[in-house]
Amino acid sequence: MATPKPLPGAGGPLAPFFAAAKRRELVVQRCDGCGALRFPARELCSECLSRESSWVLVSGRGRVLSFYVMHQVYHPAFAGEVPCAVGVVELEGGPRLTTSVVGCPPSEIRVDMPVGVDFEDRSEEIALPVFRPAG
């Protein structure tokens, strides 16, 4: 029997994010005070210090800001997936997500490469956003 991949906690402040991901939608927080987009969820806006925010749908388009290629297996559930790429994707509007970059060999990933969101089902309740080369 294969080792299952670890699952993130889908409750707490990120519950709206995970609920949207299960619907194949990408959401981030938007400050109700100044409109700045942010991720991960946090209580205060780093731009204006407002405590008021809403979850908003974003396009899922962005660019690879940085990435690294994992060659070592740190968890047995990922043994068949190395080498794999983990990247920081900057979304349109500014928020950044640390995520998997999939859909191409890691050797083809480049900084500033345009990407778009896709979703990987991890369980009946959890889907995670991953990013693929755009176009």
C-alpha positions as CSV (number, residue, x, y, z in Angstrom):
1,M,0.0,0.0,0.0
2,A,1.3,3.4,-1.0
3,T,2.1,6.0,1.7
4,P,-0.4,8.8,1.5
5,K,0.8,12.3,1.0
6,P,0.6,14.6,4.0
7,L,-2.5,16.9,4.1
8,P,-2.5,20.5,5.3
9,G,-5.0,21.5,8.0
10,A,-7.9,23.0,6.1
11,G,-9.6,24.8,9.0
12,G,-8.8,28.0,10.8
13,P,-7.9,31.1,9.0
14,L,-7.3,29.3,5.7
15,A,-10.7,27.5,5.6
16,P,-12.1,29.8,2.8
17,F,-8.9,29.2,0.7
18,F,-9.3,25.4,0.9
19,A,-13.0,25.5,0.3
20,A,-12.4,27.5,-2.8
21,A,-9.6,25.2,-4.0
22,K,-12.0,22.3,-3.7
23,R,-14.3,24.2,-6.1
24,R,-11.3,24.8,-8.4
25,E,-11.2,28.4,-7.5
26,L,-8.2,30.4,-6.2
27,V,-8.9,33.0,-3.6
28,V,-6.8,35.4,-1.5
29,Q,-7.5,38.0,1.1
30,R,-8.2,41.6,0.0
31,C,-7.9,44.3,2.6
32,D,-11.2,46.1,2.9
33,G,-9.3,49.3,4.0
34,C,-6.8,49.8,1.1
35,G,-7.5,47.0,-1.4
36,A,-4.1,45.2,-1.1
37,L,-4.2,41.5,-1.9
38,R,-2.4,39.2,0.5
39,F,-1.6,35.5,1.1
40,P,-1.4,33.7,3.4
41,A,-4.3,34.9,5.5
42,R,-3.4,37.2,8.3
43,E,-5.2,39.4,10.8
44,L,-3.6,42.7,9.8
45,C,-2.9,44.3,6.4
46,S,0.8,45.0,6.1
47,E,0.0,48.1,4.0
48,C,-2.5,50.0,6.2
49,L,-2.8,47.8,9.3
50,S,-6.6,47.4,8.8
51,R,-8.1,44.3,10.4
52,E,-11.0,44.1,7.9
53,S,-10.6,41.8,4.9
54,S,-12.6,39.7,2.4
55,W,-11.7,36.6,0.4
56,V,-11.8,37.4,-3.4
57,L,-11.4,35.3,-6.5
58,V,-8.2,35.9,-8.5
59,S,-7.4,34.9,-12.0
60,G,-4.8,32.3,-11.1
61,R,-2.3,33.8,-13.6
62,G,1.1,34.7,-12.4
63,R,4.8,34.2,-13.0
64,V,7.6,32.1,-11.4
65,L,9.4,34.4,-9.0
66,S,11.8,31.8,-7.7
67,F,12.1,28.0,-7.6
68,Y,14.2,25.1,-6.5
69,V,14.3,21.5,-7.6
70,M,13.9,18.8,-5.0
71,H,16.2,15.8,-5.7
72,Q,16.1,14.1,-2.3
73,V,13.0,12.3,-1.0
74,Y,12.0,13.8,2.3
75,H,8.8,11.9,2.6
76,P,8.1,8.4,1.2
77,A,4.8,9.5,-0.5
78,F,6.8,11.7,-2.9
79,A,9.4,9.0,-3.8
80,G,8.0,8.6,-7.3
81,E,7.9,12.4,-8.0
82,V,11.5,13.5,-7.6
83,P,13.0,15.5,-9.1
84,C,10.2,18.0,-8.7
85,A,10.0,21.7,-8.6
86,V,8.7,23.9,-5.8
87,G,8.3,27.6,-6.6
88,V,7.2,30.9,-5.4
89,V,4.6,32.2,-7.8
90,E,3.7,35.8,-7.9
91,L,0.1,36.2,-8.8
92,E,-1.3,39.1,-10.8
93,G,-1.9,41.8,-8.2
94,G,1.0,40.8,-6.1
95,P,0.3,38.0,-3.6
96,R,2.8,35.2,-3.6
97,L,2.2,31.4,-3.1
98,T,4.8,28.7,-2.4
99,T,3.6,25.8,-4.5
100,S,4.4,23.0,-6.9
101,V,5.3,23.8,-10.5
102,V,4.1,21.0,-12.6
103,G,3.5,20.2,-16.3
104,C,7.0,20.4,-17.6
105,P,10.4,19.0,-16.7
106,P,12.1,21.0,-13.8
107,S,15.0,21.8,-16.2
108,E,12.6,23.9,-18.3
109,I,11.3,26.1,-15.5
110,R,12.6,29.7,-15.6
111,V,12.3,32.8,-13.4
112,D,9.6,35.0,-14.9
113,M,7.9,32.0,-16.7
114,P,4.2,32.7,-17.0
115,V,2.1,30.1,-15.2
116,G,-1.6,29.4,-14.5
117,V,-3.3,27.6,-11.6
118,D,-4.5,24.0,-11.7
119,F,-5.6,21.9,-8.8
120,E,-4.4,18.6,-7.4
121,D,-6.9,16.5,-5.4
122,R,-5.3,15.1,-2.3
123,S,-8.4,13.7,-0.5
124,E,-12.1,14.0,-0.6
125,E,-11.9,17.3,1.2
126,I,-8.6,18.8,0.1
127,A,-7.4,20.1,-3.3
128,L,-4.2,22.0,-3.5
129,P,-3.3,24.7,-6.1
130,V,-0.4,23.9,-8.3
131,F,0.9,25.9,-11.3
132,R,1.6,24.9,-14.9
133,P,3.3,26.8,-17.7
134,A,0.8,29.2,-19.3
135,G,0.2,29.2,-23.1
